[in-house]
Amino acid sequence: FMGENSWEVAYKPCLRLHEAACLASYLNASPAGVSKYSGLIMEHARVLEDKIKASCVVIQTSASNGDTEGAINSGLDLLRQLGEVFPWNISRDDVLLAFRSEKEHIVCNETKSRILNSTMQIDVKKKWSLKLMDLIAPYLFVLRPNLLSLIAKRMVDISFQHGFVPESATGFFLHSYTLINIFDNIEEGYRWEKLALVILDRFDAHSRYPKVKFYLTIFAATWKVPFQSSIVELQSCHRELLLVGDIEFAAFSSQRYIKYCIICGKSLIDVEKECAAISMEVSKLNQMNNTLGHMCIHMMVLELIGERSRDPFALYKGPISNCEDLLAYASDNGLFAIMQTTHLCRLVLGFFFERYTEAASMAEQFRQCHKGLHSLNYILHAFFEGLVSFQLARRSETRSKWITLGEAAIQTFRSWVTHSSWNFENKLALLEAESYFCRGKYNEAENKYEDAIKYSRIHRFVHEEAIAMELYSSFLKACGRVDEYSTLFAGAMDCYKKWGAFGLLKKKQFQTK
């Protein structure tokens, strides 16, 4: 309905309509529409600032289509035009040098009052710079986590120097990520996340709350809050993100939700149904490339429940048809987070199905692509690598190597349990029990096995209760206490049944016979 010269006679309305059409095309999974409307905007925009909204949608579309590196490059190029220059390649040492010392970048207790009394953002270029950094942050997490720390630092610096905007909250959350992963300071990271909420409260930025809740759940809260409560938060986040039109983070939250369901021991039968529903949803939203790791997690769940007829990769319209293809794709494109998830799934399956040598190899490969992220993957890796190491210590000639790895896992969990006894004390007790068993301290081992079972039951980790009972039964069998072994082994099988791991249950019952 607009005339041929609409850009000349009604520039602002025309620009806004084309921006809306571009965004609508993205939300409706129409890359062709995004290309059409963004192209017209680039052709007619009079200043850089008028191109940025459309450019943001193009960046999101690139990431959705699997070009994460291209999305990051486009975002960094726009930031350069706005006067914010960042290096592409940056090491962990570079991050440490940029921060100089942890103490220099931990603000004092007056931070909250500084936020509440600071000015609103007025510099247009700085405002757009913060929006762009906020946009590319999740892609950096996947591909360039060290650069993410510099982005966070710059977002915080801009906010204090030029004033705050709602996107400043992301900078504070990402800085908490740096404090936790670079400086191993969980308590201070948690405090910075709370400060991010102060920013949102000040602006009454309701549309950003779901995204911020997501960040809050996956960073410091992982170490402070019971895992079960995070399931509830992520379910809420997912619904709210869809309501505000943030389909990208809705996809991210759904994948994270499944991981929490697994670590909490939720019924695998229910988890598998949710995996299938999520795959269908992200496929319709054209977000499969942002959740590739989900397919490997789904495959792991299917193997545990003994369902081999379903194909988690069926909905993916690309060159990936199995976990091997996924791993090769991730390796070729430097997608370390997907590589981690793939190796982790194989580590977990290797432990449960007693393929310990394979599991140890997966644990080592996970470590090689690990970028120091204190994430849910990191927790699962530490736990299962520790258990696998103690199994191999009792079976292998290279006993000292495996004992060293197992003891390292114990030290890790001893530090974590100070932040959350609910999440970690049962895991620590089981690792300590296995260590005592390997070292011939049978009385101490028995006490720790019983603690592990008790804490797993009290904290409602039914799958870990099953693991503890099964390992305790193996200990009793090795000690010649056959009757007690049979009772504990039967109890472990009951817990695996409650968990819904019927494929695993069938395998273990067959091995016993």
Backbone torsions as a table, in degrees:
resi	resn	phi	psi	omega
1	PHE	NA	-7.5	179.2
2	MET	-89.9	143.6	-177.3
3	GLY	-73.9	174.4	-177.4
4	GLU	-64.1	-31.6	-178.2
5	ASN	-102.2	26.5	-175.6
6	SER	-60.6	-34.9	179.9
7	TRP	-64.7	-27.9	-179.8
8	GLU	-83.3	-41.0	-172.7
9	VAL	-92.6	-21.2	-179.5
10	ALA	-141.8	62.9	-171.7
11	TYR	-60.2	-53.0	-175.5
12	LYS	-62.3	-50.5	177.6
13	PRO	-59.8	-38.5	-179.7
14	CYS	-65.3	-41.9	178.4
15	LEU	-62.0	-45.9	-178.0
16	ARG	-64.3	-39.9	178.8
17	LEU	-64.4	-42.0	179.6
18	HIS	-68.9	-36.2	176.0
19	GLU	-63.0	-42.3	179.0
20	ALA	-64.8	-40.7	179.2
21	ALA	-66.1	-37.8	178.8
22	CYS	-63.9	-46.7	179.7
23	LEU	-65.2	-41.7	178.9
24	ALA	-61.4	-37.1	178.4
25	SER	-63.9	-41.1	178.3
26	TYR	-64.6	-46.2	-178.4
27	LEU	-64.5	-25.5	178.8
28	ASN	-97.5	16.5	177.0
29	ALA	55.5	47.8	179.6
30	SER	-120.5	85.2	178.4
31	PRO	-58.3	-32.2	179.4
32	ALA	-64.7	-40.6	177.8
33	GLY	-65.3	-41.1	177.4
34	VAL	-59.7	-45.3	-179.4
35	SER	-62.8	-41.2	-178.2
36	LYS	-64.1	-53.6	-173.4
37	TYR	-75.5	-34.9	176.8
38	SER	-67.6	-35.3	178.1
39	GLY	-62.3	-41.9	179.0
40	LEU	-66.2	-37.2	178.5
41	ILE	-66.0	-45.4	179.6
42	MET	-61.3	-33.8	-178.5
43	GLU	-71.0	-35.6	-171.3
44	HIS	-109.4	-10.1	-177.6
45	ALA	-61.3	137.5	-175.6
46	ARG	-90.1	-26.4	-179.9
47	VAL	-138.2	161.6	-178.7
48	LEU	-55.5	-43.8	-176.5
49	GLU	-58.7	-28.9	-179.8
50	ASP	-77.1	-11.2	178.5
51	LYS	-92.5	-15.3	-165.8
52	ILE	-70.3	-41.2	-179.7
53	LYS	-57.7	-46.8	179.0
54	ALA	-66.3	-38.0	178.7
55	SER	-62.2	-36.6	178.0
56	CYS	-63.0	-41.1	178.8
57	VAL	-66.6	-38.7	177.1
58	VAL	-62.6	-40.7	177.9
59	ILE	-61.5	-45.5	178.9
60	GLN	-62.5	-39.1	179.2
61	THR	-65.2	-41.1	178.0
62	SER	-59.3	-45.5	179.7
63	ALA	-63.7	-40.7	-179.9
64	SER	-64.2	-29.8	-179.9
65	ASN	-89.8	8.9	174.7
66	GLY	95.4	-2.0	-179.1
67	ASP	-95.8	68.1	-178.2
68	THR	-63.7	-41.8	179.7
69	GLU	-62.8	-41.4	177.5
70	GLY	-63.5	-38.6	178.5
71	ALA	-62.8	-43.9	179.2
72	ILE	-64.0	-46.0	-179.7
73	ASN	-58.9	-42.2	179.6
74	SER	-64.3	-41.3	178.7
75	GLY	-65.0	-42.6	179.3
76	LEU	-67.1	-35.0	177.8
77	ASP	-65.4	-42.3	177.1
78	LEU	-63.8	-39.7	178.7
79	LEU	-64.0	-36.8	176.4
80	ARG	-61.3	-41.9	179.2
81	GLN	-64.5	-24.9	178.1
82	LEU	-91.5	2.7	176.7
83	GLY	93.9	9.6	179.4
84	GLU	-110.9	107.6	-174.0
85	VAL	-108.1	127.5	178.1
86	PHE	-127.5	146.8	176.3
87	PRO	-74.9	152.9	178.1
88	TRP	-80.6	-49.8	-179.6
89	ASN	-99.2	125.5	-179.5
90	ILE	-146.8	136.6	-177.8
91	SER	-97.2	171.1	176.1
92	ARG	-63.0	-36.7	177.8
93	ASP	-63.9	-36.5	177.2
94	ASP	-62.5	-38.9	178.5
95	VAL	-64.3	-45.2	179.0
96	LEU	-60.3	-39.8	179.1
97	LEU	-66.2	-39.8	-179.2
98	ALA	-63.9	-34.2	-179.7
99	PHE	-88.6	-15.9	-179.6
100	ARG	64.9	-58.9	175.5
101	SER	-154.4	155.4	-179.2
102	GLU	-59.5	-41.6	-174.0
103	LYS	-64.6	-31.8	-177.3
104	GLU	-64.3	-28.9	-174.3
105	HIS	-110.2	14.7	171.2
106	ILE	-100.3	112.2	-176.6
107	VAL	-73.3	159.5	-176.5
108	CYS	-80.8	-177.9	-172.9
109	ASN	-66.6	-12.9	-179.3
110	GLU	-80.6	1.6	-176.2
111	THR	-55.0	-44.8	-177.6
112	LYS	-59.6	-43.7	179.2
113	SER	-68.0	-34.4	177.2
114	ARG	-63.4	-38.1	178.8
115	ILE	-66.7	-46.9	-176.6
116	LEU	-66.5	-30.2	-176.3
117	ASN	-100.1	-0.7	-177.2
118	SER	-76.2	165.5	-179.2
119	THR	-79.0	160.7	173.1
120	MET	-77.7	151.8	179.4
121	GLN	-64.5	128.9	-179.4
122	ILE	-122.7	-22.8	178.8
123	ASP	-76.5	116.5	-174.0
124	VAL	-62.5	-42.0	-178.7
125	LYS	-65.6	-39.1	178.5
126	LYS	-67.7	-36.4	178.3
127	LYS	-61.8	-46.1	179.7
128	TRP	-69.3	-32.6	177.4
129	SER	-61.2	-43.8	178.3
130	LEU	-64.3	-38.9	179.3
131	LYS	-64.4	-40.7	-179.7
132	LEU	-68.6	-40.8	177.6
133	MET	-63.1	-40.2	176.3
134	ASP	-60.7	-38.9	-176.9
135	LEU	-68.2	-46.1	-173.3
136	ILE	-85.9	-6.3	-177.4
137	ALA	-53.1	-48.3	-178.2
138	PRO	-64.8	-29.1	178.5
139	TYR	-71.9	-36.8	177.3
140	LEU	-65.4	-36.5	178.3
141	PHE	-58.2	-36.9	-178.8
142	VAL	-78.3	-39.2	-167.9
143	LEU	-113.7	-36.4	-175.0
144	ARG	-138.6	68.8	-174.4
145	PRO	-63.0	-30.0	179.1
146	ASN	-67.0	-37.3	177.0
147	LEU	-66.0	-30.1	178.7
148	LEU	-58.7	-35.9	179.5
149	SER	-65.5	-39.2	178.3
150	LEU	-69.3	-38.3	176.7
151	ILE	-60.3	-45.1	-179.9
152	ALA	-61.5	-44.9	179.8
153	LYS	-59.7	-42.5	-179.4
154	ARG	-68.3	-37.5	178.0
155	MET	-62.0	-42.3	178.4
156	VAL	-65.5	-44.7	-179.1
157	ASP	-61.7	-44.8	179.2
158	ILE	-60.9	-42.5	-177.3
159	SER	-62.5	-44.0	179.9
160	PHE	-73.2	-30.8	-176.9
161	GLN	-85.7	-33.4	-173.3
162	HIS	-119.4	-6.1	-179.0
163	GLY	111.9	162.0	-173.7
164	PHE	-99.7	150.1	169.8
165	VAL	-133.4	168.7	179.8
166	PRO	-55.0	-34.6	180.0
167	GLU	-65.8	-17.1	176.8
168	SER	-58.1	-30.0	179.6
169	ALA	-58.9	-37.2	178.0
170	THR	-61.7	-41.3	178.2
171	GLY	-58.2	-40.2	179.4
172	PHE	-69.0	-39.6	176.9
173	PHE	-64.1	-43.7	-179.2
174	LEU	-68.1	-30.2	175.9
175	HIS	-68.7	-33.5	175.5
176	SER	-62.3	-36.4	175.7
177	TYR	-58.1	-42.9	179.0
178	THR	-65.2	-44.8	-179.5
179	LEU	-60.7	-37.2	-178.4
180	ILE	-77.1	-45.2	-171.2
181	ASN	-89.3	-31.6	-179.9
182	ILE	-92.5	-44.1	-175.5
183	PHE	-103.9	-1.5	177.2
184	ASP	55.1	39.6	-178.4
185	ASN	-114.1	85.1	-175.1
186	ILE	-67.3	-41.1	-177.2
187	GLU	-62.8	-45.0	-179.9
188	GLU	-69.4	-35.7	175.7
189	GLY	-60.8	-40.2	179.3
190	TYR	-64.9	-38.0	179.0
191	ARG	-64.7	-39.2	179.3
192	TRP	-66.8	-34.5	176.8
193	GLU	-64.4	-37.9	177.6
194	LYS	-65.7	-35.2	177.4
195	LEU	-65.6	-33.6	177.4
196	ALA	-60.8	-36.7	178.2
197	LEU	-67.0	-31.1	175.9
198	VAL	-61.1	-40.7	179.5
199	ILE	-61.8	-46.6	-178.6
200	LEU	-64.9	-39.0	178.4
201	ASP	-62.9	-37.9	-179.1
202	ARG	-64.1	-38.7	-177.7
203	PHE	-91.7	-6.5	-177.1
204	ASP	53.2	43.9	-173.1
205	ALA	-88.2	75.9	-174.5
206	HIS	-61.5	-36.1	-176.5
207	SER	-67.7	-19.5	-179.5
208	ARG	-94.1	-10.7	-178.0
209	TYR	-58.5	-43.2	-179.7
210	PRO	-59.5	-42.0	179.7
211	LYS	-65.4	-41.9	180.0
212	VAL	-67.3	-39.3	176.1
213	LYS	-60.0	-36.8	177.8
214	PHE	-63.3	-48.7	178.2
215	TYR	-59.2	-42.8	-178.1
216	LEU	-60.7	-37.6	-177.9
217	THR	-72.2	-38.7	-171.7
218	ILE	-89.7	-13.8	-179.6
219	PHE	-98.5	-111.5	-171.4
220	ALA	-63.0	-31.5	-178.2
221	ALA	-60.8	-26.5	177.0
222	THR	-55.7	-32.2	-175.2
223	TRP	-98.5	-8.5	-173.5
224	LYS	-117.0	-28.9	-169.2
225	VAL	-111.0	140.5	176.1
226	PRO	-51.8	134.8	-176.9
227	PHE	-54.8	-36.7	-176.9
228	GLN	-61.5	-35.9	179.7
229	SER	-70.2	-27.2	177.6
230	SER	-67.3	-30.3	176.1
231	ILE	-59.8	-46.5	-179.6
232	VAL	-62.5	-43.6	-179.5
233	GLU	-62.8	-42.6	-178.1
234	LEU	-69.7	-34.4	173.9
235	GLN	-61.0	-45.4	178.5
236	SER	-63.4	-43.9	178.7
237	CYS	-56.9	-45.3	-176.5
238	HIS	-60.1	-47.8	179.6
239	ARG	-62.0	-45.0	-176.5
240	GLU	-69.0	-35.7	178.4
241	LEU	-65.3	-38.7	176.6
242	LEU	-65.9	-38.4	-179.1
243	LEU	-64.9	-34.8	179.9
244	VAL	-90.9	4.0	175.4
245	GLY	82.5	12.7	179.2
246	ASP	-91.0	77.1	-174.2
247	ILE	-69.6	-27.5	179.8
248	GLU	-64.2	-52.5	-180.0
249	PHE	-73.1	-24.0	173.1
250	ALA	-62.5	-40.3	177.3
251	ALA	-66.7	-44.4	177.7
252	PHE	-58.5	-44.8	-176.1
253	SER	-66.4	-34.0	-179.9
254	SER	-66.7	-39.5	178.4
255	GLN	-67.3	-42.1	178.4
256	ARG	-64.2	-36.9	178.4
257	TYR	-58.6	-43.9	-180.0
258	ILE	-63.1	-39.6	178.5
259	LYS	-62.3	-40.8	178.7
260	TYR	-67.7	-36.3	176.6
261	CYS	-59.7	-40.2	-178.7
262	ILE	-70.2	-45.9	-177.3
263	ILE	-69.0	-21.5	178.1
264	CYS	-88.5	-9.8	-179.8
265	GLY	79.2	27.1	176.7
266	LYS	-63.9	151.4	-179.4
267	SER	-48.0	122.0	-178.0
268	LEU	-66.3	-26.8	177.7
269	ILE	-65.1	-44.3	177.0
270	ASP	-67.9	-39.6	-179.7
271	VAL	-62.1	-40.4	-179.6
272	GLU	-63.4	-40.7	178.3
273	LYS	-63.3	-40.2	178.7
274	GLU	-68.6	-36.6	175.7
275	CYS	-58.4	-46.2	-179.0
276	ALA	-64.5	-41.3	179.6
277	ALA	-65.6	-40.2	179.3
278	ILE	-65.6	-42.0	177.7
279	SER	-58.5	-42.1	178.5
280	MET	-64.0	-42.5	-178.4
281	GLU	-65.8	-49.6	-177.1
282	VAL	-67.8	-27.4	175.4
283	SER	-66.1	-44.2	179.2
284	LYS	-65.2	-32.0	-179.1
285	LEU	-88.1	3.4	-178.2
286	ASN	57.4	43.3	179.8
287	GLN	-117.7	17.1	-178.0
288	MET	-60.3	-38.2	-177.9
289	ASN	-69.2	-20.7	176.7
290	ASN	-86.0	-6.4	-177.6
291	THR	-135.0	38.9	-176.5
292	LEU	-61.4	-35.9	-179.9
293	GLY	-61.1	-23.7	-179.0
294	HIS	-60.5	-35.5	-177.5
295	MET	-65.4	-37.7	178.8
296	CYS	-70.0	-38.2	176.2
297	ILE	-62.1	-43.6	178.5
298	HIS	-59.8	-41.9	179.4
299	MET	-62.5	-39.8	177.7
300	MET	-61.8	-44.7	179.5
301	VAL	-61.0	-43.3	-179.8
302	LEU	-61.3	-39.2	179.1
303	GLU	-67.9	-38.3	179.8
304	LEU	-66.7	-36.1	-179.7
305	ILE	-86.8	-6.9	177.1
306	GLY	82.1	26.4	-179.1
307	GLU	-110.4	103.3	-176.3
308	ARG	-102.2	-5.1	-173.4
309	SER	-82.2	-15.6	-177.5
310	ARG	-94.9	146.6	-176.5
311	ASP	-119.2	106.8	-179.2
312	PRO	-65.5	-17.9	-176.6
313	PHE	-92.2	-0.4	-173.4
314	ALA	-61.7	-34.7	-176.4
315	LEU	-81.2	-13.2	-176.2
316	TYR	-78.6	123.0	-177.5
317	LYS	-97.8	65.7	-177.2
318	GLY	-156.4	-165.9	-173.7
319	PRO	-83.2	12.5	-175.5
320	ILE	-110.3	122.1	-179.2
321	SER	-126.4	-2.7	177.6
322	ASN	-160.7	178.1	-176.5
323	CYS	-66.7	-30.7	178.0
324	GLU	-66.3	-43.2	176.7
325	ASP	-61.8	-41.4	-179.0
326	LEU	-62.9	-43.7	-179.9
327	LEU	-64.4	-41.7	179.2
328	ALA	-64.7	-41.9	178.7
329	TYR	-62.9	-44.6	-179.8
330	ALA	-64.3	-40.4	179.6
331	SER	-65.2	-43.1	-179.3
332	ASP	-64.8	-29.9	-175.7
333	ASN	-105.8	8.2	177.6
334	GLY	66.4	27.9	-178.3
335	LEU	-88.7	78.7	-171.1
336	PHE	-63.3	-32.3	-178.3
337	ALA	-64.9	-38.7	177.7
338	ILE	-70.6	-38.8	175.4
339	MET	-59.9	-43.7	177.5
340	GLN	-57.4	-50.0	-177.1
341	THR	-60.8	-41.7	-180.0
342	THR	-63.9	-48.1	178.5
343	HIS	-63.1	-38.5	-178.9
344	LEU	-63.8	-45.1	179.6
345	CYS	-58.6	-40.8	179.4
346	ARG	-70.7	-34.3	175.4
347	LEU	-61.7	-48.1	-178.6
348	VAL	-61.8	-47.1	179.1
349	LEU	-64.0	-39.3	178.8
350	GLY	-60.3	-40.0	177.7
351	PHE	-66.4	-51.4	-174.6
352	PHE	-62.3	-38.3	-177.8
353	PHE	-94.8	14.2	172.5
354	GLU	61.4	33.8	172.0
355	ARG	-98.4	70.7	-166.4
356	TYR	-68.7	-36.9	179.0
357	THR	-65.2	-43.5	176.3
358	GLU	-62.3	-42.6	-179.4
359	ALA	-62.2	-42.2	179.1
360	ALA	-63.2	-37.5	177.1
361	SER	-64.3	-40.9	178.5
362	MET	-66.2	-36.5	178.5
363	ALA	-63.8	-40.5	178.7
364	GLU	-66.8	-41.7	179.3
365	GLN	-66.8	-35.7	174.5
366	PHE	-58.4	-46.0	-177.7
367	ARG	-63.5	-34.5	-179.2
368	GLN	-67.0	-30.2	179.0
369	CYS	-103.6	8.0	179.3
370	HIS	-78.1	131.9	-176.7
371	LYS	-107.9	27.5	177.9
372	GLY	77.1	19.8	-178.1
373	LEU	-84.5	123.1	176.9
374	HIS	-84.4	79.4	-173.9
375	SER	-118.1	179.8	176.8
376	LEU	-60.3	-38.4	176.1
377	ASN	-57.8	-41.5	-178.3
378	TYR	-62.6	-41.0	179.1
379	ILE	-64.3	-48.5	-179.3
380	LEU	-63.4	-39.8	179.2
381	HIS	-62.3	-47.4	-178.6
382	ALA	-60.3	-42.3	-177.7
383	PHE	-66.6	-52.6	-174.8
384	PHE	-74.3	-32.4	175.1
385	GLU	-64.9	-39.9	177.1
386	GLY	-59.7	-46.6	179.9
387	LEU	-64.0	-43.2	179.2
388	VAL	-63.1	-40.4	-178.3
389	SER	-62.3	-41.5	179.6
390	PHE	-70.1	-32.8	174.6
391	GLN	-62.6	-45.2	-179.0
392	LEU	-70.9	-29.5	177.7
393	ALA	-62.0	-30.1	179.7
394	ARG	-88.2	-7.3	-174.6
395	ARG	-121.4	-14.6	-169.7
396	SER	-111.4	156.6	175.7
397	GLU	-75.0	-25.6	179.9
398	THR	-88.8	55.7	-173.5
399	ARG	-58.6	-43.3	-174.6
400	SER	-63.6	-36.2	178.7
401	LYS	-60.3	-45.8	-175.9
402	TRP	-74.1	-35.0	176.4
403	ILE	-62.1	-41.5	179.6
404	THR	-60.7	-44.3	179.2
405	LEU	-65.6	-41.5	179.5
406	GLY	-64.1	-42.9	178.9
407	GLU	-65.6	-33.3	176.8
408	ALA	-63.2	-39.4	177.5
409	ALA	-63.5	-39.2	178.7
410	ILE	-62.4	-44.8	179.2
411	GLN	-61.5	-38.6	178.0
412	THR	-61.4	-47.3	-178.3
413	PHE	-71.5	-26.6	175.4
414	ARG	-66.0	-34.0	176.6
415	SER	-73.9	-37.2	-177.8
416	TRP	-72.0	-33.8	-175.0
417	VAL	-66.5	-20.0	176.0
418	THR	-68.4	-21.8	179.4
419	HIS	-93.2	-32.0	179.6
420	SER	-155.0	100.6	176.3
421	SER	-68.0	-32.0	-178.3
422	TRP	-59.4	-46.6	-174.7
423	ASN	-78.6	-28.2	-164.5
424	PHE	-121.8	-16.1	-171.7
425	GLU	-69.8	-31.1	177.9
426	ASN	-68.8	-37.7	179.6
427	LYS	-67.8	-42.5	178.1
428	LEU	-62.0	-45.1	-179.1
429	ALA	-60.3	-40.2	-179.0
430	LEU	-68.6	-42.1	177.7
431	LEU	-63.0	-40.0	178.3
432	GLU	-65.9	-38.0	177.9
433	ALA	-61.3	-44.5	179.8
434	GLU	-64.6	-37.0	178.2
435	SER	-64.4	-47.1	178.6
436	TYR	-61.5	-39.8	178.0
437	PHE	-59.4	-46.1	-179.4
438	CYS	-63.5	-31.6	-176.3
439	ARG	-94.8	6.0	175.2
440	GLY	77.4	15.8	178.0
441	LYS	-96.3	81.0	-167.3
442	TYR	-72.0	-36.3	178.4
443	ASN	-64.3	-45.1	177.9
444	GLU	-63.9	-40.4	179.5
445	ALA	-60.3	-46.3	-178.4
446	GLU	-60.8	-42.3	178.3
447	ASN	-61.7	-41.4	-178.3
448	LYS	-71.6	-35.7	175.3
449	TYR	-60.8	-43.5	-179.8
450	GLU	-65.6	-36.9	175.9
451	ASP	-64.0	-43.5	-178.1
452	ALA	-61.7	-42.2	178.0
453	ILE	-65.1	-45.4	-178.8
454	LYS	-61.5	-49.3	-177.7
455	TYR	-66.4	-37.4	178.5
456	SER	-62.7	-38.7	-179.2
457	ARG	-71.0	-45.7	-178.7
458	ILE	-63.7	-39.0	-176.5
459	HIS	-90.8	4.1	171.4
460	ARG	66.3	40.6	171.7
461	PHE	-105.4	81.5	-170.9
462	VAL	-64.4	-34.9	-179.3
463	HIS	-68.3	-35.7	179.2
464	GLU	-78.3	-25.6	170.1
465	GLU	-63.9	-40.6	178.0
466	ALA	-62.8	-45.4	179.6
467	ILE	-61.1	-46.8	-178.6
468	ALA	-61.6	-42.7	-179.8
469	MET	-66.7	-39.5	-179.6
470	GLU	-66.9	-44.6	-180.0
471	LEU	-67.4	-36.4	176.0
472	TYR	-63.8	-40.1	179.2
473	SER	-64.1	-37.0	176.9
474	SER	-64.5	-39.1	176.3
475	PHE	-61.2	-46.3	-179.5
476	LEU	-63.8	-38.3	178.7
477	LYS	-64.2	-42.3	178.8
478	ALA	-63.6	-27.7	179.2
479	CYS	-87.1	0.9	178.6
480	GLY	82.2	12.1	-178.2
481	ARG	-95.9	73.7	-167.7
482	VAL	-66.0	-41.7	-178.3
483	ASP	-63.3	-45.0	177.9
484	GLU	-64.3	-37.5	176.8
485	TYR	-57.0	-47.5	-176.5
486	SER	-61.9	-40.0	-179.8
487	THR	-65.4	-46.7	-179.4
488	LEU	-66.7	-39.1	-179.9
489	PHE	-64.8	-41.1	177.6
490	ALA	-63.0	-39.4	177.5
491	GLY	-63.7	-39.0	177.4
492	ALA	-62.9	-42.2	-179.9
493	MET	-64.9	-35.3	176.2
494	ASP	-63.2	-40.0	178.9
495	CYS	-67.8	-40.3	176.4
496	TYR	-61.5	-36.6	177.9
497	LYS	-65.7	-43.5	176.9
498	LYS	-60.4	-37.6	179.4
499	TRP	-67.9	-24.3	-178.5
500	GLY	91.6	15.0	-178.1
501	ALA	-86.8	66.0	-173.2
502	PHE	-71.3	-30.6	175.2
503	GLY	-65.7	-42.3	177.3
504	LEU	-67.2	-42.7	-179.6
505	LEU	-59.6	-45.0	-179.8
506	LYS	-61.8	-41.7	-179.0
507	LYS	-64.6	-45.4	-176.7
508	LYS	-70.1	-38.5	177.7
509	GLN	-65.7	-36.8	177.3
510	PHE	-65.1	-44.0	179.8
511	GLN	-62.3	-37.7	-179.0
512	THR	-66.1	-42.1	178.3
513	LYS	-64.4	NA	NA
